[in-house]
Amino acid sequence: MANFFSHILVGLTLITGLIWLVDSLVFAPKRKARLQAAADAGGASYGEDPQLPYLVDTSQQIFPVIAFVLVLRSFIYEPFQIPSGSMMPTLLVGDFILVQTYSYGIKDPIWRSQLVDVDEPARGDIVVFKYQLDERVDYIKRTIGLPGGNIVNRNKDLYIQPKCAER
């Protein structure tokens, strides 16, 4: 669902931005020229056209808001809801969290490919990732293992090498 929302957000931003751009480059100068010609002929005074087309007016009003939400959600913070009790007692089922999307790198909002590497996960960090078999499912877990390390599960206790070698 989150990826679907990102696609809708990017699409709406592009559509409203293009409508605003095409209007300002092509149609707005023509409207202003008509108003100037009417003012020169003794008609109404020169100024902004009060009858801006509905689609253009709506696009001009919502484009900045949608673009801001897109940048905020894609590159700065993204909201998630805790789906299960696996993080209890720290995070409860139904809690909302804001995830810093730039902590480990900047990704594009559509294909989720890495654009810029920033940092690596550290032990104890809470991370959000997609379930490999179903990309629609978000997992929210705490990092215990790091590259090059070994995690051992003995009698429902987790040990991180080399500490577990002592037991």
DSSP file with accessible surface (Angstrom, degrees, kcal/mol):
  #  RESIDUE AA STRUCTURE BP1 BP2  ACC     N-H-->O    O-->H-N    N-H-->O    O-->H-N    TCO  KAPPA ALPHA  PHI   PSI    X-CA   Y-CA   Z-CA
    1    1 A M     >        0   0  149      0, 0.0     4,-2.5     0, 0.0     5,-0.2   0.000 360.0 360.0 360.0 -40.3    0.0    0.0    0.0
    2    2 A A  H  >  +     0   0   18    134,-0.3     4,-2.0     1,-0.2     5,-0.1   0.910 360.0  48.0 -63.7 -41.4    2.8    2.4    0.8
    3    3 A N  H  > S+     0   0   62      2,-0.2     4,-2.0     1,-0.2    -1,-0.2   0.894 110.6  52.1 -66.8 -36.9    4.5    1.9   -2.5
    4    4 A F  H  > S+     0   0  127      1,-0.2     4,-2.1     2,-0.2    -2,-0.2   0.916 108.8  50.8 -62.9 -42.5    1.1    2.4   -4.3
    5    5 A F  H  X S+     0   0   83     -4,-2.5     4,-2.7     1,-0.2    -2,-0.2   0.892 107.3  53.7 -63.1 -39.3    0.6    5.7   -2.3
    6    6 A S  H  X S+     0   0    3     -4,-2.0     4,-2.6     2,-0.2     5,-0.2   0.906 107.7  50.7 -61.6 -41.0    4.1    6.8   -3.4
    7    7 A H  H  X S+     0   0   84     -4,-2.0     4,-2.6     2,-0.2    -2,-0.2   0.921 111.9  46.8 -63.2 -43.3    3.2    6.2   -7.1
    8    8 A I  H  X S+     0   0   74     -4,-2.1     4,-2.9     2,-0.2     5,-0.2   0.929 112.7  50.1 -63.8 -43.6   -0.1    8.2   -6.7
    9    9 A L  H  X S+     0   0   12     -4,-2.7     4,-2.2     2,-0.2    -2,-0.2   0.922 112.9  45.3 -63.2 -44.6    1.8   11.0   -4.9
   10   10 A V  H  X S+     0   0   24     -4,-2.6     4,-2.6     2,-0.2    -1,-0.2   0.929 114.0  50.2 -64.8 -43.6    4.5   11.2   -7.6
   11   11 A G  H  X S+     0   0   27     -4,-2.6     4,-2.8    -5,-0.2     5,-0.2   0.936 111.8  46.6 -60.9 -47.2    1.9   11.1  -10.4
   12   12 A L  H  X S+     0   0   78     -4,-2.9     4,-2.6     2,-0.2     5,-0.3   0.893 112.1  51.4 -63.0 -39.1   -0.2   13.8   -8.9
   13   13 A T  H  X S+     0   0   15     -4,-2.2     4,-2.2    -5,-0.2     5,-0.2   0.937 113.1  44.9 -63.3 -45.2    2.8   16.0   -8.4
   14   14 A L  H  X S+     0   0  107     -4,-2.6     4,-2.6     2,-0.2    -2,-0.2   0.932 115.2  47.0 -64.4 -45.3    3.9   15.5  -12.0
   15   15 A I  H  X S+     0   0  101     -4,-2.8     4,-2.4     2,-0.2     5,-0.2   0.955 116.2  42.4 -64.2 -50.2    0.4   16.1  -13.4
   16   16 A T  H  X S+     0   0    7     -4,-2.6     4,-2.3    -5,-0.2    -1,-0.2   0.895 115.5  50.7 -66.6 -36.7   -0.3   19.3  -11.4
   17   17 A G  H  X S+     0   0   16     -4,-2.2     4,-2.7    -5,-0.3    -1,-0.2   0.911 111.4  47.6 -65.8 -41.3    3.2   20.6  -11.9
   18   18 A L  H  X S+     0   0  104     -4,-2.6     4,-3.1     2,-0.2     5,-0.3   0.902 110.8  51.4 -66.9 -40.0    2.9   20.1  -15.7
   19   19 A I  H  X S+     0   0   40     -4,-2.4     4,-2.4    -5,-0.2     5,-0.2   0.942 113.2  45.4 -61.0 -45.8   -0.5   21.8  -15.8
   20   20 A W  H  X S+     0   0   87     -4,-2.3     4,-2.6    -5,-0.2    -2,-0.2   0.935 115.2  47.5 -63.6 -44.4    0.8   24.8  -13.9
   21   21 A L  H  X S+     0   0   90     -4,-2.7     4,-2.2     2,-0.2     5,-0.2   0.942 113.0  46.6 -63.7 -48.7    4.0   24.9  -16.1
   22   22 A V  H  X>S+     0   0   67     -4,-3.1     4,-2.8     1,-0.2     5,-0.9   0.920 113.9  49.4 -62.5 -41.0    2.2   24.6  -19.4
   23   23 A D  I  <>S+     0   0    4     -4,-2.4     5,-3.6    -5,-0.3    -1,-0.2   0.941 112.2  46.8 -63.5 -45.0   -0.4   27.2  -18.4
   24   24 A S  I  <5S+     0   0   53     -4,-2.6    -1,-0.2    -5,-0.2    -2,-0.2   0.837 121.0  37.7 -69.3 -28.8    2.3   29.7  -17.2
   25   25 A L  I  <5S+     0   0  119     -4,-2.2    -2,-0.2    -5,-0.2    -1,-0.2   0.803 133.9  14.8 -90.2 -30.8    4.4   29.3  -20.4
   26   26 A V  I  X5S+     0   0   64     -4,-2.8     4,-0.8    -5,-0.2    -3,-0.2   0.838 129.9  29.6-111.3 -56.0    1.6   28.9  -23.0
   27   27 A F  I  ><S+     0   0  104     -5,-0.9     4,-2.2     2,-0.2     5,-0.2   0.854 110.1  60.0 -85.7 -36.5   -1.9   30.0  -21.9
   28   28 A A  H  ><S+     0   0   15     -5,-3.6     4,-2.6     1,-0.2     5,-0.2   0.925 104.3  51.1 -61.8 -43.2   -1.2   32.7  -19.3
   29   29 A P  H  > S+     0   0   66      0, 0.0     4,-2.3     0, 0.0    -1,-0.2   0.903 110.4  50.5 -61.3 -35.2    0.7   35.0  -21.8
   30   30 A K  H  X S+     0   0  122     -4,-0.8     4,-2.1     2,-0.2    -2,-0.2   0.905 110.6  48.7 -67.5 -40.9   -2.2   34.7  -24.2
   31   31 A R  H  X S+     0   0   24     -4,-2.2     4,-2.3     2,-0.2    -1,-0.2   0.921 112.1  48.9 -63.4 -42.8   -4.7   35.6  -21.5
   32   32 A K  H  X S+     0   0   84     -4,-2.6     4,-2.6     1,-0.2    -2,-0.2   0.889 109.5  52.2 -64.8 -38.2   -2.6   38.6  -20.4
   33   33 A A  H  X S+     0   0   60     -4,-2.3     4,-2.6    -5,-0.2    -1,-0.2   0.906 109.6  49.6 -64.5 -41.0   -2.3   39.7  -24.1
   34   34 A R  H  X S+     0   0  157     -4,-2.1     4,-2.4     2,-0.2    -2,-0.2   0.913 112.1  48.0 -62.7 -41.9   -6.1   39.6  -24.4
   35   35 A L  H  X S+     0   0   37     -4,-2.3     4,-2.4     2,-0.2    -2,-0.2   0.906 111.9  49.5 -65.4 -40.2   -6.6   41.6  -21.2
   36   36 A Q  H  X S+     0   0   70     -4,-2.6     4,-2.7     2,-0.2    -2,-0.2   0.918 110.9  49.7 -64.6 -41.8   -4.0   44.1  -22.4
   37   37 A A  H  X S+     0   0   57     -4,-2.6     4,-1.7     1,-0.2    -2,-0.2   0.902 111.8  48.7 -64.1 -39.4   -5.8   44.4  -25.8
   38   38 A A  H  <>S+     0   0   45     -4,-2.4     5,-3.1     2,-0.2    -1,-0.2   0.897 112.3  48.4 -67.4 -37.6   -9.1   44.9  -24.0
   39   39 A A  H ><5S+     0   0   25     -4,-2.4     3,-1.3     1,-0.2    -2,-0.2   0.894 110.7  50.9 -68.7 -38.8   -7.6   47.6  -21.7
   40   40 A D  H 3<5S+     0   0  117     -4,-2.7    -1,-0.2     1,-0.3    -2,-0.2   0.819 106.2  56.0 -67.2 -29.2   -6.0   49.4  -24.7
   41   41 A A  T 3<5S-     0   0   89     -4,-1.7    -1,-0.3    -5,-0.2    -2,-0.2   0.372 128.9 -96.8 -84.4   5.0   -9.4   49.4  -26.5
   42   42 A G  T < 5S+     0   0   67     -3,-1.3    -3,-0.2     2,-0.1    -2,-0.1   0.595  88.4 118.3  93.1  12.2  -10.9   51.2  -23.5
   43   43 A G  S   <S-     0   0   52     -5,-3.1    -4,-0.1     1,-0.2     3,-0.1   0.320  70.3 -20.1 -86.5-140.2  -12.3   48.1  -21.8
   44   44 A A  S    S-     0   0   70      1,-0.1    -1,-0.2    -3,-0.0    -2,-0.1  -0.158  79.4 -91.8 -65.4 159.1  -11.5   46.7  -18.4
   45   45 A S        -     0   0  105      1,-0.1     2,-0.2    -3,-0.1    -1,-0.1  -0.365  47.4 -94.7 -72.3 154.9   -8.3   47.7  -16.6
   46   46 A Y  S    S+     0   0  121    -10,-0.1     2,-0.3    -3,-0.1    -1,-0.1  -0.447  73.8 104.9 -70.9 136.0   -5.2   45.6  -17.1
   47   47 A G        -     0   0   32     -2,-0.2     2,-0.1   -15,-0.1   -12,-0.1  -0.959  69.8 -31.0 178.7-165.6   -4.7   43.0  -14.4
   48   48 A E        -     0   0  146     -2,-0.3     3,-0.0     1,-0.1     4,-0.0  -0.459  64.4-106.1 -73.5 146.1   -5.0   39.3  -13.6
   49   49 A D        -     0   0   35      1,-0.2     3,-0.4    -2,-0.1    -1,-0.1  -0.613  24.5-158.8 -72.6 117.0   -7.6   37.3  -15.3
   50   50 A P  S    S+     0   0  109      0, 0.0     2,-0.6     0, 0.0    -1,-0.2   0.708  84.0  66.6 -72.2 -15.7  -10.3   36.6  -12.7
   51   51 A Q        +     0   0  152     -3,-0.0     3,-0.1     2,-0.0    -2,-0.1  -0.440  67.5 169.1-104.2  58.6  -11.6   33.6  -14.7
   52   52 A L        -     0   0   44     -2,-0.6     5,-0.1    -3,-0.4    -4,-0.0  -0.507  48.6 -95.9 -65.9 133.5   -8.6   31.3  -14.4
   53   53 A P     >  -     0   0   59      0, 0.0     4,-3.0     0, 0.0     5,-0.2  -0.233  30.5-122.1 -54.5 142.8   -9.6   27.8  -15.7
   54   54 A Y  H  > S+     0   0  186      1,-0.2     4,-2.8     2,-0.2     5,-0.2   0.888 110.1  49.8 -54.9 -46.9  -10.7   25.5  -12.9
   55   55 A L  H  > S+     0   0  108      1,-0.2     4,-2.4     2,-0.2    -1,-0.2   0.913 114.1  45.2 -62.5 -41.3   -8.1   22.8  -13.6
   56   56 A V  H  > S+     0   0   15      2,-0.2     4,-2.7     1,-0.2    -2,-0.2   0.932 113.5  49.4 -68.2 -45.3   -5.3   25.4  -13.7
   57   57 A D  H  X S+     0   0   59     -4,-3.0     4,-1.7     1,-0.2    -2,-0.2   0.934 113.4  46.4 -60.1 -45.2   -6.5   27.1  -10.5
   58   58 A T  H  X S+     0   0   39     -4,-2.8     4,-2.5    -5,-0.2     5,-0.3   0.922 112.7  50.2 -64.2 -43.1   -6.8   23.8   -8.7
   59   59 A S  H  X S+     0   0    3     -4,-2.4     4,-2.4    -5,-0.2    -2,-0.2   0.907 109.3  51.3 -62.7 -42.2   -3.3   22.6   -9.9
   60   60 A Q  H  < S+     0   0   52     -4,-2.7    -1,-0.2     1,-0.2    -2,-0.2   0.837 113.9  45.2 -64.4 -32.2   -1.7   25.9   -8.8
   61   61 A Q  H  < S+     0   0  121     -4,-1.7     4,-0.5    -5,-0.2    -2,-0.2   0.871 120.9  34.4 -80.4 -38.1   -3.2   25.6   -5.4
   62   62 A I  H  X S+     0   0   65     -4,-2.5     4,-2.8    -5,-0.1     5,-0.3   0.722  98.9  78.3 -93.4 -20.1   -2.5   21.9   -4.7
   63   63 A F  H  X S+     0   0   56     -4,-2.4     4,-3.0    -5,-0.3     5,-0.3   0.931  95.3  46.9 -55.9 -50.2    0.9   21.5   -6.5
   64   64 A P  H  > S+     0   0   64      0, 0.0     4,-2.2     0, 0.0    -1,-0.2   0.907 115.0  47.4 -60.6 -37.2    3.0   23.1   -3.7
   65   65 A V  H  > S+     0   0   92     -4,-0.5     4,-2.5     2,-0.2    -2,-0.2   0.945 114.9  44.3 -67.9 -47.4    1.2   21.1   -1.0
   66   66 A I  H  X S+     0   0   23     -4,-2.8     4,-2.7     1,-0.2    -1,-0.2   0.911 113.5  50.9 -65.2 -41.0    1.6   17.8   -2.9
   67   67 A A  H  X S+     0   0   23     -4,-3.0     4,-2.5    -5,-0.3     5,-0.2   0.915 110.6  49.7 -63.0 -41.0    5.2   18.5   -3.8
   68   68 A F  H  X S+     0   0  136     -4,-2.2     4,-2.9    -5,-0.3     5,-0.2   0.933 112.1  47.2 -62.3 -45.8    6.0   19.3   -0.1
   69   69 A V  H  X S+     0   0   52     -4,-2.5     4,-3.0     2,-0.2     5,-0.3   0.910 111.3  52.3 -63.0 -41.2    4.3   16.1    1.1
   70   70 A L  H  X S+     0   0   24     -4,-2.7     4,-2.6     2,-0.2     5,-0.3   0.947 113.6  42.4 -60.2 -48.6    6.2   14.1   -1.6
   71   71 A V  H  X>S+     0   0   71     -4,-2.5     4,-2.4     2,-0.2     5,-0.6   0.943 117.1  47.8 -64.8 -45.4    9.6   15.5   -0.5
   72   72 A L  I  X>S+     0   0   65     -4,-2.9     5,-2.7    -5,-0.2     4,-1.5   0.948 118.9  38.5 -60.3 -48.4    8.8   15.2    3.2
   73   73 A R  I  <5S+     0   0   30     -4,-3.0    -1,-0.2    -5,-0.2    -2,-0.2   0.850 122.2  41.3 -75.1 -34.8    7.6   11.6    2.9
   74   74 A S  I  <5S+     0   0    6     -4,-2.6    33,-0.4    -5,-0.3    -1,-0.2   0.836 130.6  18.2 -84.4 -32.5   10.1   10.3    0.3
   75   75 A F  I  <5S+     0   0   66     -4,-2.4    -3,-0.2    -5,-0.3    -2,-0.2   0.551 131.3  24.3-120.8  -9.3   13.3   11.9    1.6
   76   76 A I  I  <<S-     0   0   61     -4,-1.5    25,-1.6    -5,-0.6    26,-0.7   0.713 117.1  -1.7-122.7 -68.0   12.8   13.0    5.2
   77   77 A Y  E   < -A  100   0A  88     -5,-2.7    -1,-0.3    23,-0.3    23,-0.2  -0.991  49.7-171.4-134.4 143.5   10.2   11.2    7.3
   78   78 A E  E     -A   99   0A  11     21,-2.0    21,-2.8    -2,-0.4     2,-0.2  -0.999  22.8-128.5-132.4 133.3    7.7    8.5    6.6
   79   79 A P  E     +A   98   0A  67      0, 0.0     2,-0.3     0, 0.0    19,-0.2  -0.561  28.1 176.6 -82.6 144.8    4.9    7.3    9.0
   80   80 A F  E     -A   97   0A  23     17,-2.5    17,-2.9    -2,-0.2     2,-0.4  -0.979  21.5-138.5-139.6 154.3    4.4    3.7    9.9
   81   81 A Q  E     -A   96   0A 105     -2,-0.3    15,-0.2    15,-0.2    14,-0.1  -0.941  28.3-114.2-114.6 136.6    2.1    1.9   12.2
   82   82 A I        -     0   0    3     13,-3.1    12,-2.7    -2,-0.4    13,-0.1  -0.548  30.5-170.6 -69.9 117.5    3.3   -1.0   14.4
   83   83 A P        +     0   0   87      0, 0.0     2,-0.3     0, 0.0    -1,-0.2   0.700  59.3  21.2 -86.8 -20.9    1.4   -4.1   13.1
   84   84 A S  S >  S-     0   0   48     56,-0.1     3,-0.6     8,-0.1    10,-0.1  -0.880  76.5-106.2-142.9 175.3    2.3   -6.7   15.7
   85   85 A G  G >  S+     0   0   36     -2,-0.3     3,-1.6     1,-0.2     6,-0.1   0.254  82.8 107.5 -88.4  14.0    3.5   -7.2   19.3
   86   86 A S  G 3  S+     0   0   66      1,-0.3    -1,-0.2    54,-0.1     6,-0.1   0.698  80.2  49.3 -69.1 -15.9    7.0   -8.3   18.3
   87   87 A M  G X> S+     0   0   15     -3,-0.6     4,-1.9     4,-0.2     3,-0.9   0.318  92.8 162.4-103.1   6.4    8.5   -4.9   19.5
   88   88 A M  T <4  +     0   0  109     -3,-1.6     4,-0.1     1,-0.3    -3,-0.0  -0.377  52.3  22.9 -67.2 147.7    6.7   -4.9   22.9
   89   89 A P  T 34 S+     0   0  116      0, 0.0    -1,-0.3     0, 0.0     3,-0.1  -0.989 128.1  45.9 -90.6  -2.0    7.2   -3.4   25.5
   90   90 A T  T <4 S+     0   0   87     -3,-0.9     2,-0.5     1,-0.2    -2,-0.2   0.950 125.6  23.0 -66.7 -50.4    9.0   -0.6   23.7
   91   91 A L  S  < S-     0   0   25     -4,-1.9    -4,-0.2    -6,-0.1    -1,-0.2  -0.981  80.6-148.8-120.7 129.6    6.6   -0.2   20.9
   92   92 A L    >   -     0   0   82     -2,-0.5     3,-2.2    -3,-0.1   -10,-0.3  -0.581  33.1 -83.8 -97.6 158.1    3.0   -1.3   21.2
   93   93 A V  T 3  S+     0   0   87      1,-0.3    -1,-0.1    -2,-0.2     3,-0.1  -0.342 117.5  20.2 -58.3 130.0    0.6   -2.7   18.6
   94   94 A G  T 3  S+     0   0   26    -12,-2.7    -1,-0.3     1,-0.3     2,-0.0   0.282  88.4 139.8  92.6 -11.5   -1.0    0.2   16.8
   95   95 A D    <   -     0   0   59     -3,-2.2   -13,-3.1   -13,-0.1     2,-0.4  -0.355  47.1-134.7 -62.1 146.4    1.6    2.8   17.7
   96   96 A F  E     -A   81   0A 151    -15,-0.2     2,-0.3    -3,-0.1   -15,-0.2  -0.865  23.7-174.9-102.6 139.3    2.6    5.2   15.0
   97   97 A I  E     -A   80   0A  34    -17,-2.9   -17,-2.5    -2,-0.4     2,-0.5  -0.944  21.5-136.3-129.4 152.2    6.3    6.0   14.4
   98   98 A L  E     -A   79   0A 120     -2,-0.3     2,-0.5   -19,-0.2    -2,-0.0  -0.955  22.7-153.6-106.1 125.7    8.0    8.4   12.1
   99   99 A V  E     -A   78   0A  36    -21,-2.8   -21,-2.0    -2,-0.5     2,-0.9  -0.844  16.5-127.6-103.0 130.3   11.0    6.9   10.3
  100  100 A Q  E >   -A   77   0A  83     -2,-0.5     3,-1.1   -23,-0.2     4,-0.3  -0.674  22.2-166.1 -73.5 108.9   13.9    9.0    9.1
  101  101 A T  T 3  S+     0   0   29    -25,-1.6     3,-0.3    -2,-0.9    -1,-0.2   0.682  82.5  54.7 -74.9 -14.1   14.0    7.9    5.5
  102  102 A Y  T 3  S+     0   0   83    -26,-0.7     3,-0.3     1,-0.2    -1,-0.2   0.437  77.1  99.3 -96.9   0.3   17.5    9.4    5.0
  103  103 A S  S <  S+     0   0   31     -3,-1.1    -1,-0.2     1,-0.2    -2,-0.1   0.879  99.5  19.6 -57.6 -43.3   19.2    7.6    7.9
  104  104 A Y  S    S-     0   0   71      1,-0.4    14,-0.8    -4,-0.3    -1,-0.2   0.378 134.5 -45.8-110.2   1.0   20.9    4.9    5.7
  105  105 A G  E     -B  117   0B   3     -3,-0.3     2,-0.5    12,-0.3    -1,-0.4  -0.728  58.2 -85.7 149.3 163.6   20.6    6.6    2.3
  106  106 A I  E     -B  116   0B  57     10,-2.3     9,-3.7    -2,-0.2    10,-1.6  -0.881  42.1-173.4-102.1 128.0   18.4    8.5    0.0
  107  107 A K  E     -B  114   0B  83     -2,-0.5     7,-0.2   -33,-0.4    -2,-0.0  -0.881  29.2-108.2-119.2 151.1   16.2    6.4   -2.3
  108  108 A D     >  -     0   0   20      5,-1.8     4,-1.0    -2,-0.3     5,-0.0  -0.487  30.0-125.3 -74.8 149.9   14.0    7.5   -5.2
  109  109 A P  T  4 S+     0   0   17      0, 0.0    -1,-0.1     0, 0.0   -99,-0.1   0.692  99.2  41.4 -74.6 -15.9   10.3    7.2   -4.3
  110  110 A I  T  4 S+     0   0   30   -104,-0.1  -103,-0.1     3,-0.1  -104,-0.1   0.918 127.6  20.3 -94.9 -61.2    9.2    5.0   -7.2
  111  111 A W  T  4 S-     0   0  208      2,-0.1     3,-0.1     1,-0.0    -1,-0.0   0.566  89.9-136.7 -90.2  -7.8   11.8    2.3   -7.8
  112  112 A R     <  +     0   0   81     -4,-1.0     2,-0.2     1,-0.2    -1,-0.0   0.764  46.7 157.4  58.3  26.8   13.3    2.6   -4.3
  113  113 A S        -     0   0   60      1,-0.1    -5,-1.8    -5,-0.0     2,-0.3  -0.608  50.5-101.2 -82.5 147.0   16.8    2.4   -5.7
  114  114 A Q  E     +B  107   0B  77     -2,-0.2    -7,-0.3    -7,-0.2     3,-0.1  -0.494  41.3 172.0 -71.3 124.4   19.6    3.8   -3.6
  115  115 A L  E    S+     0   0B 102     -9,-3.7     2,-0.4     1,-0.4    -8,-0.2   0.818  70.6  12.8 -97.2 -42.7   20.7    7.3   -4.9
  116  116 A V  E     -B  106   0B  77    -10,-1.6   -10,-2.3     0, 0.0     2,-0.4  -0.997  69.1-137.1-139.8 130.4   23.1    8.3   -2.1
  117  117 A D  E     +B  105   0B 124     -2,-0.4   -12,-0.3   -12,-0.2     3,-0.1  -0.732  29.9 163.8 -84.6 135.3   24.6    6.2    0.7
  118  118 A V        -     0   0   81    -14,-0.8     2,-0.3     1,-0.4   -14,-0.2   0.750  54.9 -21.6-115.9 -55.4   24.6    7.9    4.1
  119  119 A D        -     0   0  103    -17,-0.1    -1,-0.4   -16,-0.0     0, 0.0  -0.934  55.3-113.1-153.3 169.7   25.2    5.5    6.9
  120  120 A E        -     0   0  131     -2,-0.3   -15,-0.1    -3,-0.1    -3,-0.0  -0.826  42.5 -94.6-108.7 151.9   25.0    1.8    7.9
  121  121 A P        -     0   0   50      0, 0.0     2,-0.3     0, 0.0    -1,-0.1  -0.331  39.8-150.0 -62.5 145.3   22.6    0.3   10.5
  122  122 A A    >   -     0   0   48     24,-0.1     3,-2.1     1,-0.1    21,-0.2  -0.817  31.6 -83.3-113.4 158.1   24.0   -0.1   14.0
  123  123 A R  T 3  S+     0   0  116     -2,-0.3    21,-0.2     1,-0.3     3,-0.1  -0.352 117.6  25.8 -60.7 130.8   23.2   -2.7   16.6
  124  124 A G  T 3  S+     0   0   32     19,-3.3    -1,-0.3     1,-0.3    20,-0.1   0.236  87.7 133.7  98.7 -14.5   20.0   -1.6   18.5
  125  125 A D    <   -     0   0   54     -3,-2.1    18,-3.3    17,-0.1     2,-0.6  -0.421  56.4-128.8 -66.7 143.6   18.6    0.5   15.7
  126  126 A I  E     -C  142   0C  64     16,-0.2     2,-0.3    -3,-0.1    16,-0.2  -0.848  34.7-172.7 -91.5 126.1   14.9    0.1   14.8
  127  127 A V  E     -C  141   0C  27     14,-3.2    14,-2.3    -2,-0.6     2,-0.4  -0.883  20.5-147.9-123.0 152.7   14.6   -0.5   11.1
  128  128 A V  E     +C  140   0C  38     -2,-0.3     2,-0.3    12,-0.2    12,-0.2  -0.979  29.5 160.7-117.8 129.9   11.7   -0.8    8.7
  129  129 A F  E     -C  139   0C  96     10,-2.3    10,-3.6    -2,-0.4     2,-0.3  -0.959  38.7-100.8-145.9 163.6   12.1   -3.1    5.7
  130  130 A K  E     -C  138   0C  54     -2,-0.3     2,-0.3     8,-0.2     8,-0.2  -0.649  36.6-113.4 -87.7 141.5    9.9   -4.9    3.1
  131  131 A Y  E >   -C  134   0C  88      6,-2.4     3,-0.7     3,-0.6     6,-0.3  -0.593  25.3-136.7 -70.7 128.4    9.2   -8.6    3.4
  132  132 A Q  T 3  S+     0   0  172     -2,-0.3     3,-0.3     1,-0.2    -1,-0.1   0.827  99.8  46.6 -62.7 -33.3   11.0  -10.3    0.5
  133  133 A L  T 3  S+     0   0  144      1,-0.3     2,-0.3     2,-0.0    -1,-0.2   0.680 126.4  26.2 -84.8 -18.8    8.1  -12.6   -0.4
  134  134 A D  E X   -C  131   0C  50     -3,-0.7     3,-2.2     3,-0.1    -3,-0.6  -0.774  66.1-165.6-145.5  97.0    5.4   -9.9   -0.3
  135  135 A E  E 3  S+     0   0C 117      1,-0.3  -132,-0.1    -3,-0.3    -3,-0.1   0.605  85.0  69.3 -62.2 -11.6    6.7   -6.3   -0.9
  136  136 A R  E 3  S+     0   0C 181     -6,-0.1     2,-0.5  -134,-0.1  -134,-0.3   0.670  84.0  84.7 -80.1 -14.8    3.4   -4.9    0.5
  137  137 A V  E <   -     0   0C  54     -3,-2.2    -6,-2.4    -6,-0.3     2,-0.5  -0.775  66.4-155.2 -95.6 125.7    4.3   -6.0    4.0
  138  138 A D  E     -C  130   0C  39     -2,-0.5     2,-0.4    -8,-0.2    -8,-0.2  -0.852   4.6-154.6 -98.0 133.2    6.5   -3.7    6.1
  139  139 A Y  E     -C  129   0C  80    -10,-3.6   -10,-2.3    -2,-0.5     2,-0.5  -0.897   3.4-163.4-105.0 136.8    8.5   -5.3    8.9
  140  140 A I  E     +C  128   0C   7     -2,-0.4     2,-0.3   -12,-0.2   -12,-0.2  -0.967  29.4 149.2-121.1 110.8    9.6   -3.1   11.9
  141  141 A K  E     -C  127   0C  65    -14,-2.3   -14,-3.2    -2,-0.5     2,-0.4  -0.904  46.7-107.5-139.1 166.4   12.4   -4.8   13.9
  142  142 A R  E     -C  126   0C 102     -2,-0.3     2,-0.4   -16,-0.2   -16,-0.2  -0.803  37.7-118.5 -98.1 137.2   15.4   -4.0   16.1
  143  143 A T        +     0   0   19    -18,-3.3   -19,-3.3    -2,-0.4   -18,-0.1  -0.596  46.9 151.1 -77.4 125.1   18.8   -4.6   14.5
  144  144 A I        +     0   0   66     -2,-0.4     2,-0.3   -21,-0.2    -1,-0.2   0.586  57.9  61.1-120.3 -31.9   20.9   -7.2   16.4
  145  145 A G        -     0   0   34    -23,-0.1    -1,-0.2     4,-0.1    15,-0.0  -0.765  60.0-171.8-102.2 144.9   23.1   -8.7   13.7
  146  146 A L    >   -     0   0   55     -2,-0.3     3,-2.3    -3,-0.1   -24,-0.1  -0.889  42.7 -72.9-126.3 160.2   25.6   -6.8   11.6
  147  147 A P  T 3  S+     0   0  125      0, 0.0     3,-0.1     0, 0.0    -1,-0.0  -0.240 120.0  19.1 -55.3 134.6   27.6   -7.9    8.6
  148  148 A G  T 3  S+     0   0   87      1,-0.3     2,-0.2    -3,-0.0    -3,-0.0   0.303 103.4 110.1  88.5  -8.8   30.4  -10.4    9.5
  149  149 A G    <   -     0   0   38     -3,-2.3     2,-0.4    11,-0.0    -1,-0.3  -0.505  59.1-136.4 -97.0 165.9   28.8  -11.3   12.8
  150  150 A N        -     0   0   97     11,-0.2    11,-2.9    -2,-0.2     2,-0.5  -0.983   9.5-160.6-122.6 134.5   27.2  -14.5   14.0
  151  151 A I  E     -D  160   0D  64     -2,-0.4     2,-0.4     9,-0.2     9,-0.2  -0.953   9.2-165.7-114.0 130.0   24.0  -14.7   16.0
  152  152 A V  E     -D  159   0D  36      7,-3.1     7,-2.9    -2,-0.5     2,-0.6  -0.959   9.5-153.0-119.5 135.2   23.3  -18.0   17.9
  153  153 A N  E     +D  158   0D 110     -2,-0.4     2,-0.5     5,-0.2     5,-0.2  -0.926  21.4 171.0-108.1 110.4   19.9  -18.9   19.4
  154  154 A R  E >  S-D  157   0D  97      3,-2.9     3,-1.6    -2,-0.6    -2,-0.1  -0.977  71.1 -20.9-123.5 119.0   20.3  -21.2   22.4
  155  155 A N  T 3  S-     0   0  155     -2,-0.5    -1,-0.1     1,-0.3     3,-0.1   0.902 126.9 -51.8  52.9  45.2   17.2  -22.1   24.5
  156  156 A K  T 3  S+     0   0  194      1,-0.2     2,-0.4    -3,-0.1    -1,-0.3   0.649 116.4 116.1  66.4  15.9   15.3  -19.0   23.2
  157  157 A D  E <   -D  154   0D  86     -3,-1.6    -3,-2.9     2,-0.0     2,-0.4  -0.953  59.1-139.4-111.7 138.1   18.3  -16.7   24.2
  158  158 A L  E     -D  153   0D  99     -2,-0.4     2,-0.4    -5,-0.2    -5,-0.2  -0.805  18.1-171.0 -97.8 135.8   20.2  -14.9   21.5
  159  159 A Y  E     -D  152   0D  33     -7,-2.9    -7,-3.1    -2,-0.4     2,-0.5  -0.976  14.3-144.4-126.6 140.4   24.0  -14.6   21.6
  160  160 A I  E >>  -D  151   0D  49     -2,-0.4     3,-1.5    -9,-0.2     4,-0.6  -0.907  43.1 -82.9-105.3 125.0   26.2  -12.5   19.5
  161  161 A Q  T 34 S+     0   0   69    -11,-2.9   -11,-0.2    -2,-0.5    -1,-0.0  -0.352 111.1  24.7 -61.3 141.7   29.6  -14.0   18.6
  162  162 A P  T >> S+     0   0  100      0, 0.0     3,-1.1     0, 0.0     4,-0.6  -0.977 119.0  60.2 -91.7   2.2   32.2  -14.1   20.2
  163  163 A K  G X4 S+     0   0  151     -3,-1.5     3,-1.1     1,-0.3     4,-0.5   0.871 101.9  55.4 -59.0 -35.4   30.2  -13.7   23.5
  164  164 A C  G >< S+     0   0    0     -4,-0.6     3,-0.8     1,-0.3    -1,-0.3   0.766  95.3  67.5 -72.3 -19.2   28.3  -17.0   22.9
  165  165 A A  G <4 S+     0   0   73     -3,-1.1    -1,-0.3     1,-0.2    -2,-0.2   0.794  93.5  60.4 -68.9 -23.8   31.6  -18.8   22.5
  166  166 A E  G <<        0   0  164     -3,-1.1    -1,-0.2    -4,-0.6    -2,-0.2   0.742 360.0 360.0 -73.5 -24.0   32.2  -18.2   26.3
  167  167 A R    <         0   0  193     -3,-0.8    -3,-0.0    -4,-0.5    -4,-0.0  -0.385 360.0 360.0 -81.9 360.0   29.1  -20.1   27.3
